[in-house]
Amino acid sequence: MRDFIARPEHGIVWISGASSGIGRALALKLAAEGYKVAVTARSHEKLVELQAEASGLSGNIIVLDGDVTDAEDMEHVLASIEYEHGTLAMAILNAGVYLPVHAEDLNRADFEKSFAVNLSGVVNCLLPAIRHMKAKGQGQIAIVSSVTGYGGLPTGAAYGATKAALINMAESLKFDLDKMGIRIQLISPGFVDMPTVGKSAFLMPAPVSLEEAARQIAGGLKSRAFEIAFPRRFTTMVKLARLLPYGAYFPLMNHLTGWRQRPPLDDHHPVMPHPAE
Ligand SMILES: NC(=O)c1ccc[n+]([C@@H]2O[C@H](COP(=O)([O-])OP(=O)(O)OC[C@H]3O[C@@H](n4cnc5c(N)ncnc54)[C@H](OP(=O)(O)O)[C@@H]3O)[C@@H](O)[C@H]2O)c1
C-alpha cells in the first residue's frame, strides 16, 4: 500500500497542545503552507491569539478547545472536525508536560499527571482519530516523543518513561496501521530552546530554536521516514549511546548533562521549576 502523505487538499491537520511552544510554531508553519489546522489545548485565549496571528496566511486555524486527559472532550473535538470543518487528514499528537522528578523528593502526583497527559492523553486522541481514518482507508498520524525516551536521563523518571512508552506505542501500531493505509510517524526532538525557558535542572546540549523545530517537523511530515529526529547529530549520538554497556552509558550521560556536579537535593538546592509548567 502506498504511503499516505497529507496535503492541504486532503483535509484538516489536527494539532493537540498548540497553545504554546512546538505545537504553536508548527501550526503557524503548516498554516503558512496552506493547510487548514485545527488546534486544541486548554487555554482558549492563547488559541484565539494564534488564530488571529495566522489570519494573513494561505491556510487557516480552527480553534477547538479541549483537555487531552478527557476522552469525551477528544471525541467532541474529532466530531467537530469531521462534521463541521472537513475530513481529518493528519493528527499531530503533541500535548505534553515535563515534570522533573528528583529521587530525593518523590511525589505521586508528578507521575500521575505525566502519565495522564503524555500517555493516556495520546490514547484519548488516537482512538477517535484512527476510527475516522479507518473509515476512509487513509490518514497520517504523528506522535511527539522526545530524545529522553531513548534512555534514562536525570529528572526523567516520569517524563522519560512516558516518552519511551510512546516510542513503543508508535512502533507497535505501525504494523497494523500500515495495512490500513494510515501512516504513523514518531517525532523525536532533542532540546528545543523555548523563549520562556528559564534555567532547567540539567544542561541541555544542542538546543534548536522553535522555528527550526517547526521547520524540521513540517519537512519530516512530508517524508517517508518513520522517525523525525532532530538535531540529527545529537539525536543519533544519544540513540547510539543507548547501545553502550551501562558501565559506559551512565558516566557518559552524567558528563553530558552536567549531573555529576549537581549536589544532592536539599533545602539549599531547591528544585528548579520547568518552564513548560
Ligand atoms: N521543549 C523541548 O525541549 C521538547 C523536547 C522534546 C519533546 N518535547 C515535546 O514536545 C511537546 C510540546 O512541548 P513544548 O516544549 O512545546 O511545551 P509547551 O510550550 O509547554 O506546550 C505544551 C502544550 O501542551 C498543551 N497541554 C498541556 N496539557 C494539556 C492537556 N491536559 N490538554 C490539552 N493540552 C495540553 C499546552 O496547552 P494548555 O496548557 O493551554 O492546555 C501546550 O499547548 C511535548 O509533548 C513535549 O514533551 C519538547
The ligand as an SDF file (V2000), in Angstrom:
LIG
                    3D

 48 52  0  0  0  0  0  0  0  0999 V2000
   10.6890   21.7300   24.5010 N   0  0  0  0  0  0  0  0  0  0  0  0
   11.5030   20.6950   24.3460 C   0  0  0  0  0  0  0  0  0  0  0  0
   12.7240   20.7950   24.5010 O   0  0  0  0  0  0  0  0  0  0  0  0
   10.9300   19.3510   23.9400 C   0  0  0  0  0  0  0  0  0  0  0  0
   11.8240   18.3430   23.5730 C   0  0  0  0  0  0  0  0  0  0  0  0
   11.3240   17.1080   23.1950 C   0  0  0  0  0  0  0  0  0  0  0  0
    9.9580   16.8850   23.1780 C   0  0  0  0  0  0  0  0  0  0  0  0
    9.1050   17.8690   23.5450 N   0  0  0  0  0  0  0  0  0  0  0  0
    7.6810   17.5790   23.4970 C   0  0  0  0  0  0  0  0  0  0  0  0
    7.0350   18.4880   22.6390 O   0  0  0  0  0  0  0  0  0  0  0  0
    5.6740   18.6430   23.0330 C   0  0  0  0  0  0  0  0  0  0  0  0
    5.3480   20.1170   23.1600 C   0  0  0  0  0  0  0  0  0  0  0  0
    6.1000   20.6270   24.2450 O   0  0  0  0  0  0  0  0  0  0  0  0
    6.6190   22.1260   24.3140 P   0  0  0  0  0  0  0  0  0  0  0  0
    8.0340   22.0460   24.6750 O   0  0  0  0  0  0  0  0  0  0  0  0
    6.2020   22.8710   23.1080 O   0  0  0  0  0  0  0  0  0  0  0  0
    5.8590   22.6030   25.6470 O   0  0  0  0  0  0  0  0  0  0  0  0
    4.7680   23.7100   25.9380 P   0  0  0  0  0  0  0  0  0  0  0  0
    5.1260   25.0040   25.3060 O   0  0  0  0  0  0  0  0  0  0  0  0
    4.5540   23.6690   27.4030 O   0  0  0  0  0  0  0  0  0  0  0  0
    3.4650   23.1600   25.1970 O   0  0  0  0  0  0  0  0  0  0  0  0
    2.7000   22.1290   25.7220 C   0  0  0  0  0  0  0  0  0  0  0  0
    1.3370   22.1930   25.0640 C   0  0  0  0  0  0  0  0  0  0  0  0
    0.5620   21.0860   25.5720 O   0  0  0  0  0  0  0  0  0  0  0  0
   -0.6830   21.6100   25.9980 C   0  0  0  0  0  0  0  0  0  0  0  0
   -1.2440   20.8110   27.0740 N   0  0  0  0  0  0  0  0  0  0  0  0
   -0.7070   20.5000   28.2750 C   0  0  0  0  0  0  0  0  0  0  0  0
   -1.5810   19.7780   28.9960 N   0  0  0  0  0  0  0  0  0  0  0  0
   -2.6920   19.6260   28.2160 C   0  0  0  0  0  0  0  0  0  0  0  0
   -3.9330   18.9830   28.4040 C   0  0  0  0  0  0  0  0  0  0  0  0
   -4.2390   18.3340   29.5460 N   0  0  0  0  0  0  0  0  0  0  0  0
   -4.8410   19.0200   27.3920 N   0  0  0  0  0  0  0  0  0  0  0  0
   -4.5650   19.6760   26.2430 C   0  0  0  0  0  0  0  0  0  0  0  0
   -3.3980   20.2920   26.0070 N   0  0  0  0  0  0  0  0  0  0  0  0
   -2.4780   20.2740   26.9900 C   0  0  0  0  0  0  0  0  0  0  0  0
   -0.4040   23.0320   26.4570 C   0  0  0  0  0  0  0  0  0  0  0  0
   -1.5940   23.8100   26.3560 O   0  0  0  0  0  0  0  0  0  0  0  0
   -2.5460   24.2340   27.5670 P   0  0  0  0  0  0  0  0  0  0  0  0
   -1.6980   24.3690   28.7870 O   0  0  0  0  0  0  0  0  0  0  0  0
   -3.1550   25.5070   27.0860 O   0  0  0  0  0  0  0  0  0  0  0  0
   -3.5650   23.1380   27.6800 O   0  0  0  0  0  0  0  0  0  0  0  0
    0.5820   23.4700   25.3970 C   0  0  0  0  0  0  0  0  0  0  0  0
   -0.0940   23.9350   24.2540 O   0  0  0  0  0  0  0  0  0  0  0  0
    5.5140   17.8630   24.3320 C   0  0  0  0  0  0  0  0  0  0  0  0
    4.9670   16.5850   24.0660 O   0  0  0  0  0  0  0  0  0  0  0  0
    6.9500   17.7280   24.8180 C   0  0  0  0  0  0  0  0  0  0  0  0
    7.1180   16.6010   25.6350 O   0  0  0  0  0  0  0  0  0  0  0  0
    9.5640   19.1060   23.9250 C   0  0  0  0  0  0  0  0  0  0  0  0
  1  2  1  0
  2  3  2  0
  2  4  1  0
  4  5  1  0
  4 48  2  0
  5  6  2  0
  6  7  1  0
  7  8  2  0
  8  9  1  0
  8 48  1  0
  9 10  1  0
  9 46  1  0
 10 11  1  0
 11 12  1  0
 11 44  1  0
 12 13  1  0
 13 14  1  0
 14 15  2  0
 14 16  1  0
 14 17  1  0
 17 18  1  0
 18 19  2  0
 18 20  1  0
 18 21  1  0
 21 22  1  0
 22 23  1  0
 23 24  1  0
 23 42  1  0
 24 25  1  0
 25 26  1  0
 25 36  1  0
 26 27  1  0
 26 35  1  0
 27 28  2  0
 28 29  1  0
 29 30  1  0
 29 35  2  0
 30 31  1  0
 30 32  2  0
 32 33  1  0
 33 34  2  0
 34 35  1  0
 36 37  1  0
 36 42  1  0
 37 38  1  0
 38 39  2  0
 38 40  1  0
 38 41  1  0
 42 43  1  0
 44 45  1  0
 44 46  1  0
 46 47  1  0
M  CHG  2   8   1  16  -1
M  END
$$$$
